[in-house]
Amino acid sequence: MAHIVYPPSRIVKTAYGEVRGRRLIYEGERQVDAFQEYPSPLHQLAIFDSKVDETKRNSEIPKNFNYLHFSGKRKPQPPARWEGVKVTTEFAARSMQGPKNPQDYVNGIPSEDSLYLNVFTPSWDVPEGGFPVLVFIHGGAFAMGDASWKSKMFCGECGQINLQVTRGVIFITIQYRLGYLGFLTTVEALKWIQLNIGAFGGDTMNVTLMGKSAGAASVDLLHLSPHSTNLFHKAITMSGTAECRWALLAKLRLLPAEAFGVKMFQQEKEDNADFEVGPCLDGDLFPEPLDVLRARATAKPFITGVTKEEGLLMMVGRQSTPEGLEETLMDATRDCQEIDAMKCELRGRFIGDTKQDDPAYMRAQAGMISDAVFVAGTLEHCRRTVAIQKLPVCLYVFEHFTPSILGYLEGALPIQDTTHACEIFYLFKKGAFGDPEINVTEKRVMNIFTSAFTNFAKFGNPNGSDDATSALPVQWDSITEENPALSYVFTSEEPKMCTDLAELLSSSIFATNTSEVLNHE
């Protein structure tokens, strides 16, 4: 296939110098400019110090463990100013990480020089006040993934069209440092957006932060931190919140300094962790317990949600055997107290008398992991947030399924259904595992899903600008204190409002305890 040569974009004058990118969509009225590999405020600086903090020790922590924190000695530095016009037409290298799936082998060699942003903008006349800004934080268990993989779907060389930008939204992807330092890099990226996005035609007072999985937990935590809660105005968390048990790992408050930068490349997970790494917490970015921070954070509209069978992705290769069930029970009870009692309760609630040769046997196990790892934390986030703010919180379940969305995973899963990350395709026209053929059904689901998210970025309401008349086929009602599990279900047909998640919310079986993680005694 012939290599496409794109015309240059317009030149934009930022606080550090002029930049020129590419015009990825250069025909028609809705043309799109792309500015790739724009240097982040932290790209020139190693940004950590470590020291022994005896106040953080307890009897179980060896003396050779140092508390890793963000000290005030080495402040983030802005990019150096440049003369002339910087050409920004290529994606940056991935942040340092180890290979985890086949996609990682085709995305280039990781590099420490990886802290950049990609900015995709409408090129037509800027409306009064500027274009809404939608910022995406990729997932990857805090230890893998990159902004280029998630944003290559915007590159015409891949034959994709930016669904968000052509609807009148500036879209930004952040390449952040993985592992323990990711939080500081995303905070600084949000500061850069406030300083510079106006030059690209963006509205600094209408910034929506969106994340998937670990990126979603990051969005919620950035909402909670006093350093970042005022740097954006709306939030979208897809399959993750700060209330999910894996979002905050208490053990990461104490870290052997010599292990920094090594631990996140280990191939085997810890026996008691869903994710290998997570945010490293101190008294600066997160100075109070989680519930206190949530009460003090600047209120903002939220969209939050899950896919139908989130936990199915964690069952690759799992067999319908007693040993397979034991693996599932271990996955569902990690970090729980009284694990044996919890396992018995889970067997009774999810499995009961179901036989191993019944398809419901494996589906019940997928539901068990889904609820434990993703759904319970999402619903707890809904319950806590709606109790302390009047701004809308909108909950969704993505149920639509087509087999080809599973791609290379299709033969490795015990059942076929929509699992973690499948909905990404319907926002970006590029799937995490496979890319379905875009038929009438796929196009309809994609249009509804994308419309809801871009409406939210524009107006703080997935229904659009008019509260009385929804731009969606079915009105999306926000949750209430009385009904915090009211969800908008994206099906293969028309969406529907549903309360099926209410039973899980009323149960304490997967009650989260993340508030304790941030309790600085």
C-alpha positions in Angstrom: 0.0 0.0 0.0 1.4 3.4 -0.9 2.5 5.6 1.9 0.2 8.6 2.3 1.8 12.0 2.5 -0.2 14.4 4.5 -0.2 18.2 4.0 1.2 20.2 6.9 -1.1 21.5 9.6 -1.5 25.1 10.6 1.3 26.5 12.8 0.4 27.0 16.4 2.3 29.2 18.8 2.6 27.7 22.3 4.2 29.0 25.4 7.5 27.3 24.4 7.6 27.9 20.7 5.8 27.3 17.4 4.7 23.8 16.3 3.5 22.3 13.1 2.0 18.9 12.7 0.0 17.1 9.9 -3.5 17.5 8.5 -4.7 14.0 8.9 -8.2 14.7 7.5 -7.7 17.2 4.7 -10.8 16.9 2.6 -14.3 18.2 3.3 -15.5 20.7 5.9 -14.4 18.9 9.0 -10.6 18.7 8.6 -8.4 17.6 11.5 -4.8 18.6 12.5 -2.5 16.3 14.5 0.4 17.5 16.6 2.3 14.4 17.8 5.2 14.1 20.1 4.7 17.5 21.8 7.2 17.5 24.7 5.6 17.1 28.1 6.7 19.4 31.0 8.7 16.4 32.5 10.3 14.9 29.5 13.8 16.3 30.3 13.9 15.3 34.0 14.2 12.3 36.1 11.7 13.2 38.8 12.2 11.1 41.9 14.2 11.1 45.1 14.2 8.4 47.7 15.1 8.6 51.4 14.4 6.8 54.6 11.3 8.1 56.3 11.3 6.4 59.7 7.8 7.7 60.5 6.4 5.4 57.7 8.0 2.2 59.1 6.4 -0.5 61.1 7.7 -3.8 62.6 7.0 -5.7 59.4 9.1 -3.4 57.1 12.8 -4.4 56.9 15.3 -1.7 57.6 16.7 -1.7 54.1 13.3 -0.5 52.7 13.3 3.1 51.8 10.1 5.2 51.4 9.9 6.5 47.9 8.1 9.8 47.6 8.0 13.0 45.5 10.3 15.4 47.4 10.5 19.2 46.9 14.2 19.0 46.0 13.7 18.5 42.2 10.8 20.4 40.9 9.3 19.6 37.5 10.9 21.7 34.8 9.1 23.1 31.7 10.4 22.1 28.3 13.1 24.4 27.0 12.0 27.0 24.6 12.9 26.5 21.0 13.5 28.8 18.0 11.8 28.3 14.7 9.0 25.8 14.1 9.2 22.4 15.7 7.8 19.6 13.5 5.5 17.3 15.5 4.4 14.5 13.1 5.5 11.2 14.7 4.4 9.3 17.8 7.0 9.2 20.7 8.5 5.9 21.9 6.7 4.0 24.5 7.5 4.4 28.1 9.8 1.8 29.7 7.9 -1.5 30.1 8.1 -5.2 29.5 6.2 -7.0 26.7 2.8 -8.3 27.9 0.8 -9.2 24.8 1.3 -9.5 21.0 0.5 -5.9 20.4 3.5 -4.8 22.5 5.9 -6.3 20.0 4.8 -4.1 17.1 4.8 -0.8 18.9 8.5 0.0 18.8 11.3 0.0 21.4 10.5 1.7 24.8 12.5 4.7 25.9 13.0 6.9 28.9 12.5 9.8 26.4 8.8 9.1 26.2 7.0 11.9 28.0 5.0 13.6 25.3 1.5 14.6 24.4 -0.5 14.1 21.1 -3.0 16.8 20.3 -5.7 16.3 17.6 -7.7 19.4 16.8 -10.5 20.6 14.5 -9.0 22.9 11.9 -12.2 24.9 11.2 -13.2 28.1 12.8 -13.0 28.1 16.6 -16.4 28.6 18.2 -16.9 31.3 20.9 -15.2 30.2 24.0 -13.2 27.5 22.2 -13.5 23.8 21.5 -14.2 21.4 24.4 -11.1 19.4 25.3 -11.2 15.6 25.9 -8.0 14.1 27.4 -7.4 10.3 27.4 -5.2 8.4 29.8 -4.5 4.9 28.5 -4.7 1.7 30.7 -2.3 -1.1 31.2 -2.2 -2.0 34.9 0.1 1.0 35.5 2.9 -1.0 34.0 2.3 -1.2 30.2 0.5 0.5 27.3 1.2 3.8 25.5 -0.5 6.8 24.0 0.5 5.9 20.5 -1.2 2.5 20.5 -4.4 4.1 21.7 -4.1 7.0 19.3 -2.8 5.3 16.2 -6.5 4.9 15.3 -6.4 8.6 14.6 -3.7 8.2 12.0 -5.0 8.1 8.4 -2.1 5.7 7.6 -4.2 3.1 9.5 -7.3 4.1 7.6 -9.1 5.4 10.7 -11.1 8.5 11.3 -11.1 10.5 14.5 -14.7 10.1 15.7 -14.3 12.7 18.5 -12.5 15.5 16.7 -14.8 15.5 13.7 -17.6 16.1 16.2 -16.0 19.3 17.3 -13.8 18.2 20.3 -10.0 18.6 20.8 -8.6 15.2 21.7 -5.4 14.7 23.6 -3.5 11.5 24.6 -0.9 11.6 27.3 2.2 9.5 27.2 3.0 9.2 30.9 5.8 7.5 32.9 4.6 4.0 33.9 4.9 2.5 37.4 5.4 4.6 40.5 5.9 8.0 38.9 3.0 8.2 36.5 0.9 10.4 38.7 3.3 13.3 38.7 3.7 13.2 34.9 -0.1 13.3 34.4 -0.5 16.2 36.8 2.1 18.2 34.9 0.4 17.3 31.6 -2.9 18.7 32.9 -1.0 21.9 33.8 0.4 22.1 30.3 -3.1 21.8 28.9 -4.3 24.7 31.0 -1.4 26.8 29.8 -1.3 25.9 26.1 -4.5 24.4 24.8 -6.0 27.8 24.2 -3.4 28.3 21.4 -4.9 25.2 19.7 -8.4 26.6 20.0 -9.3 24.8 23.2 -11.5 26.0 26.0 -9.5 25.8 29.2 -12.7 25.9 31.2 -14.1 22.8 29.5 -11.6 20.0 29.9 -12.8 16.4 30.3 -10.4 13.7 31.6 -11.2 10.2 30.4 -9.4 7.0 31.2 -9.6 3.2 30.7 -8.9 0.6 33.3 -5.8 1.8 35.2 -6.2 5.1 33.3 -9.7 5.3 34.7 -8.5 4.8 38.3 -5.9 7.5 37.6 -8.7 9.9 36.4 -10.6 9.4 39.7 -7.4 9.8 41.8 -6.5 13.0 39.9 -10.0 14.2 40.8 -9.2 13.5 44.4 -5.7 15.1 44.6 -5.6 18.7 45.7 -2.9 19.2 43.1 -5.1 18.3 40.1 -8.8 18.4 41.1 -9.2 22.0 39.6 -7.3 21.2 36.4 -10.3 19.6 34.7 -14.0 19.9 34.9 -15.6 16.6 33.9 -14.5 12.9 34.3 -15.1 9.7 32.4 -13.9 6.5 34.1 -14.2 3.3 32.0 -13.7 0.1 34.0 -11.9 1.5 37.0 -12.2 4.0 39.9 -10.2 4.8 43.0 -12.6 2.6 44.9 -11.5 -0.5 43.0 -9.3 -2.7 45.2 -6.4 -2.6 42.8 -6.3 1.2 42.3 -4.3 1.8 45.5 -1.8 -0.6 46.9 -0.9 0.1 50.5 2.4 -1.8 50.2 3.6 0.7 47.6 3.7 3.4 50.3 6.9 1.7 51.4 9.2 0.6 48.6 12.9 -0.5 48.4 14.6 2.3 46.6 17.0 -0.1 44.9 14.0 -1.9 43.3 12.6 1.2 41.7 12.4 0.9 37.9 12.9 -2.9 38.1 9.8 -4.3 39.9 7.3 -3.2 37.3 9.1 -5.3 34.6 8.7 -8.6 36.6 6.7 -11.1 34.6 5.0 -12.8 37.5 2.4 -11.0 39.6 2.6 -10.9 43.4 0.5 -13.5 45.0 -1.8 -10.9 46.6 -2.1 -8.3 43.8 -4.4 -7.9 40.8 -1.9 -5.4 39.3 1.8 -5.5 39.7 2.2 -1.8 40.4 0.1 1.2 41.2 0.3 4.8 42.4 2.9 5.4 45.0 1.2 7.5 47.7 2.6 10.1 50.0 1.3 13.0 52.1 1.7 15.5 49.2 -0.4 14.3 46.3 -2.8 12.5 48.6 -2.6 14.2 52.0 -5.9 12.8 53.5 -7.9 9.6 53.6 -9.7 8.8 50.4 -13.2 9.6 51.7 -12.0 13.0 53.0 -10.4 13.8 49.7 -13.6 12.9 47.8 -15.6 15.2 50.0 -13.2 18.1 49.5 -12.6 17.5 45.7 -14.1 20.0 43.3 -17.5 18.5 42.3 -17.7 17.6 38.6 -20.0 15.5 36.4 -19.0 11.9 36.0 -19.6 9.1 33.5 -18.5 5.8 34.9 -19.2 2.2 33.7 -18.1 -1.4 33.0 -18.5 -4.0 30.3 -20.9 -6.9 30.7 -18.2 -9.5 31.5 -15.1 -7.6 32.7 -13.6 -10.5 34.5 -13.6 -12.8 31.4 -10.3 -11.3 30.3 -8.7 -12.6 33.4 -9.8 -16.2 32.5 -7.6 -16.7 29.4 -6.9 -20.4 29.2 -9.0 -21.3 32.2 -10.6 -24.8 32.2 -13.9 -25.9 33.5 -12.3 -28.1 36.3 -12.1 -27.9 40.1 -8.6 -26.5 39.7 -9.9 -23.8 37.4 -12.6 -22.9 39.9 -10.0 -22.6 42.6 -8.0 -20.2 40.4 -11.1 -18.1 39.9 -11.8 -18.1 43.7 -8.2 -16.9 44.3 -8.6 -14.1 41.8 -11.9 -13.0 43.4 -10.6 -13.0 46.9 -7.2 -11.4 46.6 -6.6 -8.9 49.5 -9.8 -10.0 51.2 -9.9 -10.8 54.9 -11.1 -14.3 55.9 -10.5 -15.7 52.5 -11.7 -19.2 53.2 -15.1 -17.9 54.4 -15.3 -15.6 51.4 -14.6 -18.5 49.0 -17.4 -20.6 50.6 -19.8 -17.6 50.2 -18.8 -17.2 46.6 -19.3 -20.8 45.8 -22.8 -20.7 47.2 -23.8 -17.5 45.5 -22.3 -17.9 42.1 -21.8 -21.6 41.5 -24.3 -23.4 43.7 -25.3 -26.7 42.2 -24.2 -25.8 38.6 -22.4 -28.7 36.9 -19.0 -28.3 35.3 -20.3 -29.2 31.9 -23.0 -26.5 32.1 -21.9 -23.3 30.2 -23.3 -21.3 33.1 -20.4 -22.8 35.2 -17.8 -20.7 33.5 -20.0 -17.7 33.0 -20.7 -17.6 36.8 -16.9 -17.6 37.4 -16.5 -14.7 35.0 -19.2 -12.8 36.9 -17.4 -13.5 40.1 -14.2 -11.9 39.0 -16.1 -9.0 37.2 -17.9 -8.1 40.4 -14.8 -8.4 42.7 -12.3 -6.6 40.5 -14.3 -4.0 38.6 -18.0 -3.7 39.3 -18.0 -3.4 43.1 -15.5 -0.6 43.0 -17.5 1.2 40.3 -20.7 1.0 42.2 -19.0 2.1 45.4 -17.7 5.1 43.5 -21.3 5.9 42.4 -22.7 5.6 45.9 -20.1 7.8 47.5 -20.1 10.5 44.8 -23.8 10.9 44.4 -24.0 11.3 48.2 -21.8 14.4 48.3 -22.5 16.3 45.1 -25.5 17.5 43.1 -23.8 17.4 39.7 -24.8 14.3 37.6 -23.2 10.9 37.8 -24.0 8.7 34.8 -23.5 4.9 35.0 -23.3 2.6 32.0 -22.9 -1.1 31.1 -21.6 -2.0 27.7 -23.3 -5.2 26.7 -23.1 -5.2 22.9 -21.0 -8.1 21.5 -19.7 -9.4 18.2 -17.3 -12.3 18.2 -14.6 -10.6 16.1 -14.1 -7.9 18.8 -12.2 -10.6 20.7 -9.6 -10.9 17.9 -6.6 -13.0 19.0 -8.3 -13.8 22.3 -11.3 -15.5 20.7 -10.1 -19.1 21.1 -8.5 -18.6 24.5 -11.5 -17.6 26.5 -13.9 -20.2 28.1 -17.0 -18.3 26.9 -17.6 -15.7 24.3 -18.8 -12.3 25.4 -17.9 -8.6 25.8 -15.1 -8.3 28.2 -12.6 -5.7 29.5 -11.5 -3.2 26.9 -13.9 -4.4 24.2 -15.8 -1.1 24.2 -12.7 0.9 23.1 -13.4 0.0 19.5 -16.7 1.9 19.6 -15.0 5.1 20.7 -11.9 5.0 18.6 -12.7 2.7 15.7 -9.7 0.6 16.7 -10.0 -2.4 19.1 -7.8 -3.6 21.9 -7.9 -7.2 20.5 -9.7 -7.2 17.2 -11.5 -4.9 14.7 -15.0 -6.0 13.7 -16.3 -5.3 10.2 -18.3 -2.1 10.5 -21.8 -3.2 9.4 -25.1 -1.5 10.1 -25.2 -2.7 13.7 -21.6 -1.8 14.5 -22.1 1.6 13.0 -25.2 2.2 15.0 -23.6 1.2 18.4 -20.5 3.2 17.6 -22.6 6.3 16.8 -24.6 6.1 20.0 -21.6 5.4 22.2 -19.5 8.1 20.7 -22.3 10.6 20.7 -22.9 10.1 24.4 -19.3 10.6 25.3 -18.8 13.7 23.0 -22.0 15.2 24.2 -20.7 14.8 27.8 -17.4 16.4 26.9 -19.2 19.3 25.4 -22.1 19.8 27.8 -21.6 17.7 30.8 -24.6 15.7 29.8 -24.5 12.6 27.6 -28.0 13.5 26.2 -26.7 16.7 24.7 -27.4 20.4 25.3 -31.1 20.1 25.9 -32.2 18.5 29.1 -35.7 18.1 27.9 -34.9 16.3 24.6 -32.1 13.7 24.4 -30.0 13.4 21.3 -29.7 9.7 22.1 -32.3 7.1 21.1 -33.2 6.6 24.8 -32.8 9.2 27.5 -29.8 8.5 29.8 -30.8 9.3 33.3 -28.2 10.0 36.0 -28.1 8.0 39.2 -29.6 9.2 42.4 -29.0 8.6 46.1 -32.1 6.4 46.1 -31.0 4.5 43.0 -27.2 4.7 42.7 -27.0 1.6 40.4 -29.3 3.0 37.7 -27.4 2.2 34.5 -27.6 2.9 30.8 -27.1 -0.3 28.9 -25.5 -0.2 25.4 -27.0 -3.3 23.7 -26.9 -4.5 20.1 -30.3 -2.9 19.6 -31.6 0.2 21.4 -30.0 1.2 24.6 -32.1 0.8 27.8 -32.1 2.0 31.4 -31.7 -0.8 33.9 -31.3 -1.5 37.6 -29.8 -5.0 37.5 -26.7 -3.8 39.3 -28.6 -2.8 42.4 -28.4 -6.2 44.0 -24.6 -6.2 44.0 -24.5 -2.7 45.5 -26.7 -3.7 48.4 -24.4 -6.6 49.2 -21.3 -6.3 51.3 -19.6 -9.4 49.8 -17.2 -7.3 47.8 -17.1 -4.2 50.0 -14.1 -2.1 49.2 -11.7 -0.8 51.8 -9.6 1.6 49.8 -10.2 4.4 52.2 -8.0 2.7 54.7 -5.1 2.7 52.2 -4.8 6.5 52.4 -5.3 6.7 56.1 -2.1 8.4 57.2 -2.0 7.5 60.9 
